[in-house]
Amino acid sequence: MKKYTLYIASRVKGQLYRHAEFLSRVSLPAADRFYRDFERVGRRIEENPYQFPLDQDTTLPVQGYRKALFAKWYKALFTVEGNRVFLDEVLDCRQDNSETEK
Protein backbone atom coordinates (compact mmCIF):
# COMPACT_ATOMS: atom_id res chain seq x y z
CA MET A 1 0.00 0.00 0.00
CA LYS A 2 1.27 3.46 -0.96
CA LYS A 3 2.30 5.45 2.12
CA TYR A 4 4.59 8.02 0.49
CA THR A 5 4.16 10.18 -2.60
CA LEU A 6 6.98 9.96 -5.13
CA TYR A 7 7.79 13.16 -7.02
CA ILE A 8 9.95 12.73 -10.09
CA ALA A 9 11.81 15.83 -11.25
CA SER A 10 11.25 16.70 -14.91
CA ARG A 11 15.01 16.42 -15.46
CA VAL A 12 14.84 12.83 -14.18
CA LYS A 13 12.10 12.00 -16.67
CA GLY A 14 14.53 13.06 -19.40
CA GLN A 15 17.28 10.91 -17.87
CA LEU A 16 14.95 7.90 -17.78
CA TYR A 17 14.00 8.47 -21.40
CA ARG A 18 17.65 8.71 -22.50
CA HIS A 19 18.63 5.57 -20.58
CA ALA A 20 15.70 3.63 -22.07
CA GLU A 21 16.43 4.96 -25.55
CA PHE A 22 20.06 3.87 -25.30
CA LEU A 23 19.09 0.42 -24.06
CA SER A 24 16.49 -0.02 -26.81
CA ARG A 25 19.20 0.50 -29.43
CA VAL A 26 21.18 -2.32 -27.85
CA SER A 27 18.40 -4.68 -26.74
CA LEU A 28 14.64 -4.27 -26.58
CA PRO A 29 14.34 -6.85 -23.77
CA ALA A 30 16.94 -4.91 -21.76
CA ALA A 31 14.98 -1.67 -22.26
CA ASP A 32 11.80 -3.44 -21.17
CA ARG A 33 13.55 -4.80 -18.03
CA PHE A 34 14.84 -1.30 -17.26
CA TYR A 35 11.32 0.11 -17.42
CA ARG A 36 9.76 -2.72 -15.35
CA ASP A 37 12.51 -2.57 -12.72
CA PHE A 38 12.17 1.20 -12.42
CA GLU A 39 8.41 0.84 -11.89
CA ARG A 40 9.03 -1.86 -9.27
CA VAL A 41 11.57 0.21 -7.34
CA GLY A 42 9.23 3.22 -7.54
CA ARG A 43 6.45 1.20 -5.88
CA ARG A 44 8.87 0.04 -3.18
CA ILE A 45 9.96 3.62 -2.53
CA GLU A 46 6.30 4.66 -2.17
CA GLU A 47 5.75 1.87 0.36
CA ASN A 48 8.82 2.59 2.50
CA PRO A 49 11.73 4.73 1.26
CA TYR A 50 13.66 3.99 4.46
CA GLN A 51 14.27 0.41 3.34
CA PHE A 52 16.93 1.86 1.03
CA PRO A 53 20.35 2.81 2.42
CA LEU A 54 21.83 6.28 2.57
CA ASP A 55 24.25 6.89 -0.28
CA GLN A 56 27.78 7.24 1.07
CA ASP A 57 29.05 9.27 -1.91
CA THR A 58 30.86 12.22 -0.33
CA THR A 59 30.74 14.21 -3.58
CA LEU A 60 26.99 14.72 -3.23
CA PRO A 61 26.28 18.31 -2.22
CA VAL A 62 23.49 17.29 0.14
CA GLN A 63 23.97 14.45 2.56
CA GLY A 64 20.87 12.38 3.21
CA TYR A 65 20.34 11.04 -0.29
CA ARG A 66 19.10 7.49 -0.32
CA LYS A 67 19.88 5.15 -3.16
CA ALA A 68 17.87 2.44 -4.85
CA LEU A 69 19.68 0.16 -7.26
CA PHE A 70 17.70 -1.32 -10.14
CA ALA A 71 18.04 -2.91 -13.57
CA LYS A 72 21.51 -4.17 -12.72
CA TRP A 73 23.42 -0.95 -13.51
CA TYR A 74 21.25 1.97 -12.43
CA LYS A 75 20.97 3.99 -9.24
CA ALA A 76 18.08 6.25 -8.24
CA LEU A 77 18.96 9.00 -5.76
CA PHE A 78 16.18 10.47 -3.65
CA THR A 79 15.45 12.37 -0.47
CA VAL A 80 12.57 11.95 1.96
CA GLU A 81 10.71 14.87 3.51
CA GLY A 82 7.75 13.83 5.64
CA ASN A 83 5.57 11.61 3.47
CA ARG A 84 7.05 12.98 0.24
CA VAL A 85 9.92 11.44 -1.68
CA PHE A 86 11.83 13.48 -4.25
CA LEU A 87 13.62 11.51 -6.95
CA ASP A 88 16.47 13.78 -8.04
CA GLU A 89 18.71 11.63 -10.20
CA VAL A 90 18.92 8.33 -12.08
CA LEU A 91 22.50 7.37 -12.83
CA ASP A 92 24.06 4.72 -15.02
CA CYS A 93 26.69 3.32 -12.65
CA ARG A 94 28.86 2.19 -15.57
CA GLN A 95 29.60 5.84 -16.39
CA ASP A 96 31.70 8.44 -14.60
CA ASN A 97 29.02 10.65 -13.04
CA SER A 98 31.40 12.92 -11.14
CA GLU A 99 30.45 15.86 -13.39
CA THR A 100 26.69 15.39 -12.83
CA GLU A 101 25.06 18.41 -11.20
CA LYS A 102 22.69 17.94 -8.28
N, C-alpha and C positions, 0 to 999 in steps of 0.2 A: 504494500500500500504506500502511496506517495505521501511523504511527510515533509519534504522540502521542495521548493520550486527552483528549477534549474534555469538560469538565464545564460544564454549563449551570446557572446559579443558578436556583432556583425562581422568583425575582422576574423573571428574564429570560423564563421560560416564559410568565408572565403578560403581559409586554410583547409577546412574539411573538403571543400569542392576540389581544390588543387591536389590534395593527397589522393582523393578518389579518382580524379582524372588521370593522374600519373599511373596509378595502379591499373586502371582499365586499359591503358596502352600496353601494359605488360601482361596482365592476366585478368580477364573478367571475373573468374571465381575469386581471385584475391581482392578485387574491388568490392565484390559482394560481401565477402567476409569482413572487410574493413567496415562497411556500412552496418552490418548486423552487430558486430562487436561494439561499435560505437553506441548504437542504440541500447545494447545490453548494459554497458557501463553507465550510460546516462540514467537508466532506470535504477541501477544500484546506487548511484549518487543521490537520486531523489528519495530513495528509501532511507539511506544512512550514509552521509558523506564522511562521517568519522571512521568508517571502516577502512578508509584509505590512509596511508601514512603521509606524514609531512614530508615534503621534498627537502632534501638536505643540500641542495645546490646553493652554495654561498654566493653565486653571482646574481641570484634573483634579487631585485631591488626591495622587495617586500617579503619578509619572512612570514611564514604561516600559509604558504601555498601547499596544498595537498596534491598528490599525484595519483592518477589512475592509469595503469598500463593496459593497453588493449591491442588487439590485432597484431600481436607479436612484436611490432617495432614502434608503436606509437605511445605517446604519453600526453594525457590531458592534465593541465594545471588549473586548479580552481581554488577559490577561497570561500569560506562559509561565514555568513553574517546572519545571525538569528536563524530563521527558517528559509533563508535564501542562499543559493549557491551560485557563484559567478564563475563561469568557465571562461578563462582568459587566454588560453593558449592550447593548441594541439601541435605537438612536435613529433617529427620523424626522428627517432633516436639514432638512426644510422647517419644523420647529418651533423655537422658542426653547427650548433645553434647558439654559439657564444655571441653572435652579433644580433640576435633576435631582441627586439625592443619589448619591454613589458609595459 
